[in-house]
Amino acid sequence: MPEPLPVFVIDGARIDGLDGFWDEVERVLIPSAKWGRNLDALADVLAGGFGTPKGGFVVRWVNAARSREVLGFAETERWLEQRLPDVHASNRAEFARRLEHARNKRGETLFEALVDIFRGVPGVTFELVD
């Protein structure tokens, strides 16, 4: 019988925004590792090489309903506004469109983008627990 996969629990009660989410990822998945604290870097962390187990693992995000709210449209809007000035000119129109959607409570939220990343990495079993 195969060994059970290690389980890492991200607690939405500890998350107060995107920076709080990055802090929780560091605390749970990669203590003391240096990484980019962005969406692409999260996918890299989950794929391995930063201290996560090589044979696969489970990420269980508890209190996800709270995270869904905290990382919803308001935080998405804040994040997009903060990044827009530094976005490459070729991506600026797309970021502006996403920002307008967030202001109108449409489109993908940060929470949804993060969940998609977790679900898209081979070897990671992802569970949301409200």
FENGI-V751236 format. One record per residue. RES is the residue in three letters. PHI is phi as a letter, one per 30 degrees, with the letter a starting at -180 (none if undefined). Layout:
RES_PHI, RES_PHI
This chain:
MET_none, PRO_d, GLU_d, PRO_d, LEU_d, PRO_d, VAL_c, PHE_c, VAL_c, ILE_c, ASP_c, GLY_d, ALA_d, ARG_c, ILE_c, ASP_c, GLY_l, LEU_d, ASP_d, GLY_d, PHE_d, TRP_e, ASP_e, GLU_d, VAL_d, GLU_d, ARG_d, VAL_d, LEU_c, ILE_b, PRO_e, SER_i, ALA_d, LYS_c, TRP_a, GLY_d, ARG_h, ASN_b, LEU_d, ASP_d, ALA_d, LEU_d, ALA_d, ASP_d, VAL_e, LEU_d, ALA_d, GLY_j, GLY_j, PHE_c, GLY_j, THR_d, PRO_d, LYS_d, GLY_d, GLY_j, PHE_a, VAL_c, VAL_c, ARG_c, TRP_c, VAL_c, ASN_h, ALA_d, ALA_d, ARG_d, SER_d, ARG_e, GLU_d, VAL_d, LEU_c, GLY_d, PHE_d, ALA_d, GLU_d, THR_d, GLU_d, ARG_e, TRP_d, LEU_d, GLU_d, GLN_d, ARG_d, LEU_e, PRO_d, ASP_c, VAL_d, HIS_e, ALA_e, SER_d, ASN_c, ARG_d, ALA_d, GLU_d, PHE_d, ALA_d, ARG_d, ARG_d, LEU_d, GLU_d, HIS_d, ALA_d, ARG_d, ASN_c, LYS_h, ARG_b, GLY_i, GLU_d, THR_c, LEU_e, PHE_e, GLU_d, ALA_d, LEU_d, VAL_d, ASP_e, ILE_d, PHE_e, ARG_d, GLY_c, VAL_c, PRO_e, GLY_i, VAL_c, THR_c, PHE_c, GLU_b, LEU_c, VAL_b, ASP_d
